[in-house]
């Protein structure tokens, strides 16, 4: 589709197509390809959206590569105006703080993210609930000692019984497995 120009409109590549392409490459484990794509195709992004798209996608690449300090550096630089970037950036930063065992910044972010979600009534309720669930379950996750099979199973069951989508549910389940 890229070579045929199908994804281009007036010579530009939508930031959402850009993000989706990077996301697919990362999920497939093609980190070098994703890095090359970000570098090569960023010039086709609309100029007014380029910085945010490149910064977010490079941070996502670093997250997949487990270069968590670089994720923090990039995500701290930018305040995203678009809702999707803003939500996904806060989500990624939350996961990154957990991965780095940065408990104070993690708890601070969880609280500020919770308040931010409550203030933004323009966010669709299911989407808001998805991120609220992530915050709640991450908070519970931080309170479980490694090897505490009873607490791990209890949280695993809570996640499984949750009625709505949970942002980063796969990641939560992976973290529970690591605690087993």
Residue frames as a rotation matrix with the C-alpha (Angstrom) as fourth column:
UNK 1
0.571 0.821 0.000 0.00
0.821 -0.571 0.000 0.00
0.000 0.000 -1.000 0.00
UNK 2
0.412 -0.506 -0.758 2.91
0.133 -0.789 0.600 2.35
-0.901 -0.348 -0.258 0.75
UNK 3
-0.631 -0.744 0.219 4.69
0.283 0.042 0.958 1.56
-0.722 0.667 0.184 -2.50
UNK 4
-0.391 0.576 0.718 1.49
0.905 0.102 0.412 1.94
0.165 0.811 -0.561 -4.49
UNK 5
-0.956 -0.049 0.288 0.69
0.014 -0.993 -0.121 5.23
0.292 -0.112 0.950 -2.78
UNK 6
-0.202 0.959 -0.199 -2.73
0.500 0.276 0.821 3.99
0.842 0.066 -0.536 -1.67
UNK 7
0.161 0.244 -0.956 -2.32
0.987 -0.037 0.157 5.44
0.003 -0.969 -0.247 1.82
UNK 8
-0.775 -0.530 -0.345 -1.35
0.518 -0.845 0.136 8.90
-0.363 -0.073 0.929 0.59
UNK 9
0.459 0.861 0.219 -3.69
0.875 -0.395 -0.280 11.80
-0.155 0.320 -0.935 0.04
UNK 10
0.961 -0.135 0.240 -2.29
-0.028 -0.916 -0.401 14.82
0.274 0.378 -0.884 -1.79
UNK 11
0.205 -0.974 -0.096 1.21
-0.070 0.084 -0.994 13.46
0.976 0.211 -0.051 -1.21
UNK 12
-0.354 -0.304 0.885 0.73
-0.858 -0.271 -0.436 13.21
0.372 -0.913 -0.165 2.55
UNK 13
-0.456 0.131 -0.881 0.44
0.268 0.963 0.004 10.27
0.849 -0.234 -0.474 4.89
UNK 14
0.513 0.731 0.449 -2.18
-0.301 -0.337 0.892 10.47
0.804 -0.593 0.047 7.63
UNK 15
-0.376 -0.640 0.670 -0.71
-0.858 -0.034 -0.513 10.38
0.351 -0.768 -0.536 11.16
UNK 16
0.309 0.570 0.761 -3.18
-0.792 0.598 -0.126 7.58
-0.527 -0.563 0.636 11.93
UNK 17
0.942 -0.095 -0.321 -1.97
-0.152 0.732 -0.664 5.44
0.298 0.675 0.676 9.01
UNK 18
0.052 -0.990 0.133 1.57
-0.522 -0.141 -0.841 6.23
0.852 -0.025 -0.524 10.14
UNK 19
-0.248 -0.078 0.966 0.78
-0.965 0.112 -0.239 5.12
-0.089 -0.991 -0.103 13.70
UNK 20
0.721 0.600 0.346 -1.01
-0.558 0.799 -0.225 1.96
-0.411 -0.031 0.911 12.56
UNK 21
0.720 -0.534 -0.442 1.90
-0.190 0.461 -0.867 0.93
0.667 0.709 0.230 10.32
UNK 22
-0.314 -0.858 0.407 4.39
-0.682 -0.095 -0.725 1.43
0.661 -0.505 -0.555 13.15
UNK 23
0.021 0.415 0.910 2.11
-0.949 0.296 -0.113 -0.44
-0.316 -0.860 0.400 15.56
UNK 24
0.940 0.322 -0.110 1.80
-0.339 0.862 -0.377 -3.46
-0.026 0.392 0.920 13.28
UNK 25
0.340 -0.895 -0.287 5.56
-0.236 0.214 -0.948 -3.58
0.910 0.390 -0.139 12.71
UNK 26
-0.398 -0.507 0.764 6.21
-0.839 -0.135 -0.526 -3.42
0.370 -0.851 -0.372 16.46
UNK 27
0.389 0.620 0.682 3.67
-0.815 0.577 -0.060 -6.13
-0.431 -0.532 0.729 17.30
UNK 28
0.964 -0.081 -0.255 5.40
-0.096 0.784 -0.613 -8.33
0.250 0.616 0.747 14.71
UNK 29
0.657 -0.748 -0.095 8.78
0.381 0.220 0.898 -7.60
-0.651 -0.627 0.429 16.34
UNK 30
0.281 -0.531 0.799 10.18
0.917 -0.098 -0.388 -5.68
0.284 0.842 0.459 13.36
UNK 31
0.571 -0.048 -0.820 11.80
0.551 -0.718 0.426 -2.93
-0.609 -0.694 -0.384 15.43
UNK 32
-0.518 -0.837 -0.177 14.50
0.367 -0.405 0.837 -1.99
-0.772 0.369 0.517 12.94
UNK 33
-0.545 0.410 0.731 11.96
0.785 -0.057 0.617 -1.76
0.295 0.910 -0.291 10.12
UNK 34
0.550 0.801 -0.236 9.72
0.829 -0.490 0.268 0.44
0.099 -0.343 -0.934 12.30
UNK 35
0.210 -0.568 -0.796 12.66
0.412 -0.687 0.599 2.71
-0.887 -0.453 0.090 13.13
UNK 36
-0.805 -0.509 0.303 13.57
0.451 -0.195 0.871 3.00
-0.385 0.838 0.386 9.44
UNK 37
-0.154 0.849 0.505 9.93
0.906 -0.083 0.415 3.68
0.395 0.521 -0.757 8.54
UNK 38
0.608 0.363 -0.706 9.65
0.683 -0.693 0.232 6.48
-0.405 -0.623 -0.669 11.12
UNK 39
-0.189 -0.798 -0.572 12.79
0.222 -0.602 0.767 8.08
-0.957 0.018 0.291 9.73
UNK 40
-0.872 -0.249 0.422 11.92
0.425 0.046 0.904 7.62
-0.245 0.967 0.066 6.07
UNK 41
-0.339 0.847 0.410 8.23
0.783 0.013 0.622 8.40
0.521 0.532 -0.667 6.03
UNK 42
-0.099 0.304 -0.948 7.99
0.820 -0.514 -0.250 11.20
-0.563 -0.802 -0.198 8.60
UNK 43
-0.872 -0.299 -0.387 8.55
0.050 -0.842 0.537 13.73
-0.486 0.449 0.750 5.81
UNK 44
-0.768 0.630 0.113 5.19
0.228 0.104 0.968 12.69
0.598 0.769 -0.224 4.32
UNK 45
-0.211 0.684 -0.698 3.26
0.970 0.060 -0.234 13.60
-0.118 -0.727 -0.676 7.47
UNK 46
0.604 0.435 0.668 1.39
0.490 -0.863 0.120 16.91
0.629 0.255 -0.734 7.50
UNK 47
-0.332 -0.880 0.339 3.91
0.234 -0.425 -0.874 19.46
0.914 -0.211 0.347 8.86
UNK 48
-0.138 0.334 0.932 1.61
-0.767 -0.632 0.112 20.62
0.627 -0.700 0.343 11.67
UNK 49
0.821 0.491 0.292 1.24
-0.568 0.640 0.518 17.03
0.067 -0.591 0.804 12.95
UNK 50
0.457 -0.700 -0.549 4.71
-0.150 0.548 -0.823 15.72
0.877 0.458 0.146 12.22
UNK 51
-0.448 -0.739 0.504 6.43
-0.630 -0.140 -0.764 16.40
0.635 -0.659 -0.403 15.55
UNK 52
0.009 0.538 0.843 3.71
-0.947 0.275 -0.165 14.74
-0.321 -0.797 0.512 17.63
UNK 53
0.887 0.372 -0.274 3.45
-0.453 0.819 -0.353 11.75
0.093 0.437 0.895 15.31
UNK 54
0.237 -0.885 -0.401 7.19
-0.179 0.366 -0.913 11.17
0.955 0.288 -0.072 15.20
UNK 55
-0.503 -0.444 0.741 7.66
-0.765 -0.170 -0.622 11.68
0.402 -0.880 -0.254 18.94
UNK 56
0.290 0.708 0.644 4.79
-0.893 0.443 -0.085 9.39
-0.345 -0.551 0.760 19.88
UNK 57
0.925 0.116 -0.361 5.78
-0.286 0.837 -0.467 6.63
0.248 0.535 0.808 17.47
UNK 58
-0.033 -0.988 -0.151 9.44
-0.297 0.154 -0.943 6.78
0.954 0.013 -0.298 18.44
UNK 59
-0.384 -0.018 0.923 8.39
-0.923 -0.028 -0.384 6.55
0.033 -0.999 -0.006 22.11
UNK 60
0.691 0.690 0.218 6.27
-0.678 0.722 -0.137 3.52
-0.252 -0.053 0.966 21.23
UNK 61
0.589 -0.588 -0.554 9.27
-0.174 0.577 -0.798 1.93
0.789 0.566 0.238 19.49
UNK 62
-0.446 -0.805 0.391 11.41
-0.555 -0.093 -0.826 2.53
0.702 -0.586 -0.405 22.58
UNK 63
0.083 0.545 0.834 8.71
-0.966 0.249 -0.066 1.02
-0.243 -0.801 0.547 24.78
UNK 64
0.935 0.282 -0.216 8.72
-0.341 0.885 -0.316 -2.17
0.102 0.369 0.924 22.72
UNK 65
0.288 -0.919 -0.271 12.53
0.000 0.283 -0.959 -2.20
0.958 0.276 0.082 22.85
UNK 66
0.692 0.092 -0.716 12.32
0.686 0.226 0.692 -1.78
0.225 -0.970 0.093 26.65
UNK 67
-0.556 -0.790 0.257 14.30
0.684 -0.611 -0.399 1.48
0.473 -0.046 0.880 26.46
UNK 68
0.276 0.884 -0.377 12.07
0.935 -0.156 0.319 2.94
0.224 -0.440 -0.870 29.12
UNK 69
-0.136 -0.378 -0.916 14.20
0.592 -0.772 0.231 5.96
-0.794 -0.511 0.329 30.04
UNK 70
-0.971 -0.220 0.094 14.02
0.195 -0.500 0.844 7.11
-0.139 0.837 0.529 26.41
UNK 71
-0.240 0.960 0.144 10.22
0.805 0.114 0.583 6.69
0.543 0.256 -0.800 26.49
UNK 72
0.338 0.355 -0.872 10.03
0.865 -0.483 0.138 9.05
-0.372 -0.800 -0.470 29.45
UNK 73
-0.585 -0.646 -0.491 12.34
0.368 -0.750 0.549 11.58
-0.723 0.140 0.677 27.81
UNK 74
-0.910 0.230 0.343 10.19
0.294 -0.224 0.929 11.75
0.291 0.947 0.136 24.70
UNK 75
-0.059 0.996 -0.072 6.78
0.793 0.090 0.603 11.73
0.607 -0.021 -0.795 26.35
UNK 76
0.065 0.032 -0.997 7.73
0.841 -0.539 0.038 14.45
-0.536 -0.842 -0.062 28.83
UNK 77
-0.839 -0.538 -0.083 8.60
0.393 -0.705 0.591 16.80
-0.376 0.463 0.802 25.97
UNK 78
-0.861 0.491 0.137 5.21
-0.038 -0.330 0.943 17.00
0.508 0.807 0.302 24.34
UNK 79
-0.566 0.823 0.047 1.70
-0.105 -0.015 -0.994 17.94
-0.818 -0.568 0.095 25.42
UNK 80
-0.895 0.221 0.388 -0.51
0.446 0.392 0.805 16.34
0.026 0.893 -0.449 22.87
UNK 81
-0.714 0.676 -0.181 -3.52
-0.646 -0.736 -0.202 18.33
-0.270 -0.027 0.962 21.71
UNK 82
-0.173 0.656 -0.734 -5.23
-0.672 0.466 0.575 15.37
0.720 0.593 0.360 20.07
UNK 83
0.429 0.507 0.747 -7.18
-0.903 0.266 0.338 13.19
-0.028 -0.820 0.572 22.46
UNK 84
0.966 -0.029 -0.256 -5.93
-0.017 0.984 -0.175 9.84
0.257 0.173 0.951 21.15
UNK 85
0.086 -0.996 0.004 -2.27
0.157 0.010 -0.988 10.83
0.984 0.086 0.157 21.42
UNK 86
-0.180 -0.117 0.977 -2.89
-0.808 -0.548 -0.215 12.28
0.560 -0.828 0.004 24.86
UNK 87
0.706 0.533 0.466 -4.59
-0.703 0.605 0.373 9.14
-0.083 -0.591 0.802 26.17
UNK 88
0.884 -0.375 -0.279 -2.10
0.229 0.868 -0.441 6.77
0.407 0.326 0.853 24.61
UNK 89
-0.030 -0.932 0.361 0.84
-0.116 -0.356 -0.927 8.81
0.993 -0.069 -0.098 25.86
UNK 90
0.011 0.115 0.993 -0.45
-0.974 -0.224 0.036 8.84
0.227 -0.968 0.110 29.43
UNK 91
0.929 0.358 0.094 -1.13
-0.368 0.921 0.126 5.10
-0.042 -0.151 0.988 29.14
UNK 92
0.598 -0.764 -0.243 2.40
0.302 0.496 -0.814 4.39
0.742 0.414 0.527 27.87
UNK 93
-0.198 -0.672 0.714 3.97
-0.500 -0.557 -0.663 6.59
0.843 -0.488 -0.226 30.54
UNK 94
0.443 0.449 0.776 2.01
-0.896 0.239 0.374 4.74
-0.018 -0.861 0.508 33.24
UNK 95
0.991 -0.082 -0.106 3.26
0.066 0.987 -0.145 1.37
0.116 0.137 0.984 31.96
UNK 96
0.290 -0.949 0.127 6.79
0.135 -0.091 -0.987 2.72
0.947 0.303 0.102 31.69
UNK 97
-0.058 -0.276 0.960 6.87
-0.862 -0.470 -0.187 3.95
0.503 -0.838 -0.211 35.29
UNK 98
0.794 0.365 0.486 5.67
-0.562 0.745 0.358 0.52
-0.232 -0.558 0.797 36.40
UNK 99
0.856 -0.484 -0.180 8.34
0.266 0.712 -0.649 -1.22
0.442 0.508 0.739 34.31
UNK 100
-0.041 -0.922 0.386 11.03
-0.028 -0.385 -0.923 0.98
0.999 -0.048 -0.010 35.87
UNK 101
0.094 0.200 -0.975 9.62
0.912 0.375 0.165 0.44
0.399 -0.905 -0.147 39.37
UNK 102
-0.882 -0.263 0.391 9.27
0.161 -0.948 -0.275 4.22
0.443 -0.179 0.878 39.69
UNK 103
-0.368 0.800 -0.474 6.53
0.915 0.402 -0.032 4.01
0.165 -0.446 -0.880 42.30
UNK 104
-0.349 0.240 -0.906 6.26
0.442 -0.810 -0.385 7.68
-0.826 -0.535 0.177 43.30
UNK 105
-0.790 0.087 -0.607 5.96
-0.511 -0.640 0.574 8.97
-0.338 0.764 0.550 39.72
UNK 106
-0.836 0.508 -0.208 3.62
0.254 0.694 0.673 6.05
0.486 0.510 -0.709 38.93
UNK 107
-0.299 0.755 -0.584 1.25
0.934 0.107 -0.340 6.87
-0.194 -0.647 -0.737 41.78
UNK 108
-0.473 0.071 -0.878 1.39
0.036 -0.994 -0.100 10.57
-0.880 -0.078 0.468 40.95
UNK 109
-0.902 0.114 -0.416 0.58
-0.429 -0.149 0.891 9.86
0.040 0.982 0.183 37.30
UNK 110
-0.685 0.697 -0.213 -2.23
0.634 0.714 0.299 7.47
0.360 0.069 -0.930 38.20
UNK 111
-0.203 0.618 -0.759 -3.86
0.746 -0.404 -0.529 10.16
-0.634 -0.674 -0.380 40.33
UNK 112
-0.496 -0.008 -0.868 -3.39
-0.319 -0.929 0.190 12.97
-0.808 0.371 0.458 37.81
UNK 113
-0.959 0.169 -0.230 -4.58
-0.155 0.367 0.917 10.70
0.239 0.915 -0.325 34.97
UNK 114
-0.517 0.805 -0.291 -7.67
0.856 0.490 -0.164 9.73
0.011 -0.334 -0.943 37.00
UNK 115
-0.143 0.424 -0.894 -8.50
0.352 -0.823 -0.446 13.39
-0.925 -0.379 -0.032 37.63
UNK 116
-0.757 -0.211 -0.619 -7.81
-0.454 -0.511 0.730 14.27
-0.470 0.833 0.291 33.99
UNK 117
-0.891 0.454 -0.031 -10.19
0.319 0.672 0.668 11.52
0.324 0.585 -0.744 32.83
UNK 118
-0.243 0.836 -0.492 -12.93
0.914 0.027 -0.405 12.74
-0.326 -0.548 -0.771 35.17
UNK 119
-0.243 0.091 -0.966 -12.57
0.032 -0.994 -0.102 16.31
-0.970 -0.056 0.238 33.93
UNK 120
-0.827 -0.120 -0.549 -12.72
-0.524 -0.191 0.830 15.41
-0.204 0.974 0.095 30.24
UNK 121
-0.151 0.896 0.417 -16.39
-0.183 0.389 -0.903 14.63
-0.971 -0.213 0.105 29.81
UNK 122
0.330 0.230 -0.915 -15.90
-0.905 -0.199 -0.376 14.69
-0.269 0.952 0.143 26.04
UNK 123
-0.774 -0.591 -0.228 -14.26
-0.625 0.770 0.127 11.26
0.101 0.241 -0.965 26.25
UNK 124
0.082 0.831 -0.551 -16.77
-0.565 0.494 0.661 8.53
0.821 0.257 0.510 25.46
UNK 125
0.485 0.215 0.848 -17.78
-0.873 0.172 0.456 6.67
-0.048 -0.961 0.271 28.63
UNK 126
0.991 -0.123 0.046 -16.53
0.122 0.992 0.005 3.22
-0.046 0.000 0.999 27.53
UNK 127
0.368 -0.908 0.199 -13.17
0.323 -0.076 -0.943 4.67
0.872 0.412 0.266 26.59
UNK 128
0.062 -0.283 0.957 -12.89
-0.755 -0.640 -0.141 6.58
0.652 -0.714 -0.253 29.87
UNK 129
0.760 0.314 0.569 -13.82
-0.627 0.584 0.515 3.42
-0.171 -0.748 0.641 31.80
UNK 130
0.846 -0.496 -0.195 -11.16
0.305 0.751 -0.586 1.47
0.437 0.436 0.786 29.93
UNK 131
-0.080 -0.916 0.394 -8.42
0.023 -0.397 -0.918 3.79
0.997 -0.065 0.053 31.18
UNK 132
0.175 0.219 0.960 -9.94
-0.918 -0.317 0.239 4.05
0.357 -0.923 0.145 34.66
UNK 133
0.982 0.180 0.047 -9.82
-0.186 0.938 0.291 0.27
0.009 -0.295 0.955 34.86
UNK 134
0.412 -0.905 -0.102 -6.16
0.394 0.278 -0.876 0.28
0.822 0.320 0.472 33.84
UNK 135
-0.195 -0.472 0.860 -5.39
-0.541 -0.679 -0.496 2.74
0.818 -0.562 -0.123 36.63
UNK 136
0.501 0.499 0.708 -7.32
-0.863 0.223 0.453 0.74
0.068 -0.838 0.542 39.19
UNK 137
0.989 -0.103 -0.102 -5.81
0.101 0.994 -0.031 -2.61
0.104 0.020 0.994 38.23
UNK 138
0.194 -0.971 0.138 -2.29
0.208 -0.097 -0.973 -1.16
0.959 0.218 0.183 38.00
UNK 139
-0.004 -0.123 0.992 -2.67
-0.848 -0.525 -0.068 0.24
0.530 -0.842 -0.102 41.51
UNK 140
0.806 0.362 0.468 -3.70
-0.559 0.727 0.400 -3.22
-0.196 -0.584 0.788 42.73
UNK 141
0.803 -0.554 -0.218 -0.84
0.265 0.660 -0.703 -4.80
0.534 0.507 0.677 40.79
UNK 142
0.001 -0.863 0.506 1.70
-0.314 -0.480 -0.819 -2.62
0.950 -0.158 -0.271 42.61
UNK 143
0.118 0.140 0.983 0.43
-0.986 -0.104 0.133 -3.97
0.121 -0.985 0.126 45.95
UNK 144
0.971 0.232 -0.052 1.02
-0.230 0.972 0.048 -7.64
0.062 -0.034 0.998 45.14
UNK 145
0.161 -0.939 0.305 4.19
-0.750 0.084 0.656 -9.27
-0.641 -0.334 -0.691 46.36
UNK 146
-0.149 -0.281 -0.948 5.93
-0.868 0.497 -0.011 -11.60
0.474 0.821 -0.317 43.91
UNK 147
-0.824 -0.204 -0.528 4.80
-0.077 0.965 -0.252 -15.16
0.561 -0.167 -0.811 44.50
UNK 148
-0.730 0.649 0.217 1.61
-0.353 -0.085 -0.932 -14.23
-0.586 -0.756 0.291 46.38
UNK 149
-0.958 0.272 0.086 -0.48
0.232 0.570 0.788 -16.73
0.166 0.775 -0.610 44.43
UNK 150
-0.235 0.928 -0.289 -3.71
0.904 0.099 -0.417 -15.89
-0.358 -0.359 -0.862 46.24
UNK 151
0.042 0.207 -0.977 -3.48
0.048 -0.978 -0.205 -12.15
-0.998 -0.038 -0.051 45.46
UNK 152
-0.828 -0.394 -0.398 -2.34
-0.382 -0.123 0.916 -12.84
-0.410 0.911 -0.049 41.90
UNK 153
-0.806 0.568 0.167 -5.27
0.579 0.697 0.423 -15.17
0.124 0.438 -0.891 41.27
UNK 154
-0.026 0.813 -0.582 -7.72
0.732 -0.381 -0.565 -12.73
-0.681 -0.440 -0.585 42.86
UNK 155
-0.163 -0.088 -0.983 -6.57
-0.360 -0.922 0.143 -9.90
-0.919 0.377 0.119 40.56
UNK 156
-0.980 -0.184 -0.072 -6.50
-0.141 0.400 0.905 -12.23
-0.138 0.898 -0.418 37.55
UNK 157
-0.495 0.866 0.070 -10.15
0.864 0.499 -0.066 -13.13
-0.092 0.028 -0.995 38.28
UNK 158
0.083 0.499 -0.862 -11.11
0.350 -0.825 -0.444 -9.45
-0.933 -0.265 -0.244 38.73
UNK 159
-0.575 -0.362 -0.733 -9.58
-0.525 -0.524 0.671 -8.59
-0.627 0.771 0.112 35.38
UNK 160
-0.981 0.179 0.077 -11.31
0.184 0.720 0.669 -11.56
0.064 0.670 -0.739 33.75
UNK 161
-0.271 0.943 -0.193 -14.69
0.937 0.213 -0.277 -10.62
-0.220 -0.256 -0.941 35.24
UNK 162
-0.600 0.009 -0.800 -14.44
0.064 -0.996 -0.059 -6.94
-0.797 -0.086 0.598 34.32
UNK 163
0.231 0.895 0.381 -17.45
0.543 0.207 -0.814 -5.98
-0.808 0.395 -0.438 32.20
UNK 164
0.948 0.088 -0.305 -15.84
-0.170 -0.672 -0.721 -3.38
-0.269 0.736 -0.622 29.95
UNK 165
0.611 -0.787 0.078 -12.63
0.415 0.235 -0.879 -3.20
0.674 0.570 0.470 27.95
UNK 166
0.765 -0.507 -0.396 -9.45
0.271 -0.305 0.913 -2.52
-0.584 -0.806 -0.096 29.89
UNK 167
0.787 -0.583 -0.201 -6.70
-0.547 -0.507 -0.666 -0.42
0.287 0.634 -0.718 28.35
UNK 168
-0.166 -0.976 -0.144 -3.49
-0.830 0.217 -0.513 -2.47
0.532 0.034 -0.846 28.10
UNK 169
0.687 0.533 0.494 -5.21
-0.717 0.607 0.343 -5.59
-0.118 -0.590 0.799 29.38
UNK 170
0.805 -0.451 -0.385 -2.62
0.174 0.800 -0.574 -7.86
0.567 0.396 0.723 27.75
UNK 171
-0.172 -0.903 0.393 0.17
-0.225 -0.353 -0.908 -5.97
0.959 -0.244 -0.143 29.53
UNK 172
0.094 0.289 0.953 -1.63
-0.981 -0.136 0.138 -6.31
0.169 -0.948 0.271 32.89
UNK 173
0.948 0.312 0.062 -1.92
-0.318 0.941 0.115 -10.07
-0.023 -0.129 0.991 32.39
UNK 174
0.453 -0.865 -0.217 1.76
0.212 0.341 -0.916 -10.29
0.866 0.369 0.338 31.46
UNK 175
-0.278 -0.554 0.785 2.73
-0.618 -0.522 -0.587 -8.44
0.735 -0.649 -0.197 34.64
UNK 176
0.518 0.524 0.676 0.60
-0.851 0.399 0.343 -10.83
-0.090 -0.753 0.652 36.71
UNK 177
0.930 -0.214 -0.297 2.40
0.101 0.930 -0.354 -13.78
0.352 0.300 0.887 35.12
UNK 178
0.039 -0.981 0.188 5.74
-0.049 -0.190 -0.981 -12.21
0.998 0.029 -0.056 35.98
UNK 179
-0.121 -0.023 0.992 4.67
-0.931 -0.344 -0.122 -11.99
0.345 -0.939 0.020 39.62
UNK 180
0.840 0.531 -0.108 3.75
-0.478 0.820 0.315 -15.71
0.256 -0.213 0.943 39.71
